[in-house]
Amino acid sequence: MFFDYKFWQFLTNPSKLADQLQTSSMHGFKKRILCVFLVGVLLFALRDIWGMNTESVTSLLSTMTTTDYTIARYVSLVGAIVWSFIYMAFHFFGFAYIVSRLTTIPFKKLFPLQLLVIGVLLIEKAVVFLVFAMKGAATSVSFLSLGPLAATFLDNWYAILFLNQLTVTTAFIIVLQYQFIRTYTGNIERKGFIWLLIGIHVAMALIVAAVGFIPLESLFHSLIEGGAGNE
């Protein structure tokens, strides 16, 4: 038997996806992978072109030439595209590998689930980007996360960035993954497996928050200082 990979249908019913993966062969999955990844690259590129998370580049405009600034913007765009691949590849392959090691679910059988996860994450980023674009301004924290609340009473920027990674989407993804895994295995192999899933997402949030401390402005300065403005 065969079944078609229907994103919206399985997004609301991951248990059905788990059942069908065990009894039938899947059609149209590779096309969905290509589509989701292309949309992800486009979204990350548009965010960068519009100016999200490019504060370190904008500051160069007042200290260097227009040529240097233009080069920096192109470098920033390339960096955003590369990061989009890393971001999506980790959620697709990396998380699937982690879960496959913790359960008896074959590695590749988790790909359909993780494509749903990537889709949800891209929808969240698209919503945030759309709201920022409509307002004509952006912030370092997402209104869908705990970041804005944390910023009102915390002075530790790392803690704020960490809580900014914990969104309503994160909670939805955890439920999505838990329902799929519970259905596929027939019975969660470890008591309290949902807490293990939560722990993995918290660890990921800690890592992503740490990435926010990479001195991007210094890196851009180092790159541009060897460019056209210093010939």
PEBEL-V871215 format. One line per field, one symbol per residue. phi: phi as a letter, one per 30 degrees, with the letter a starting at -180 (. if undefined). psi: psi as a letter, one per 20 degrees, with the letter a starting at -180 (. if undefined). Layout:
phi: ???
psi: ???
//
This chain:
phi: .bbcdceddddcbdddddddddcbccciddddddddddddddddddddddkdiceddedddccbddddddddddddddddddddddedddddcddddddddcbcdeeddddeddddddeddddddddddddddddiabbdbcdccdeeddddbccddddddddddccddedddddedddddddddiaedbdiddddddddddddddddddddcddddddddddddccddbd
psi: qqqqooghghhimhhhggghhiirqpqjghhhgggghgggggghgggghhjpkkhhghhhhiirrhggggghhggggghhgghgggghhghggghhgghhhiajpqghiighghhggggghhgghggggggghhijqqriqpijaiggghihjqiohghghghhiorhhgggggggggggggggihppippkhhhggghghgghhgghhhhijpmhghggghghhjbhij.
//
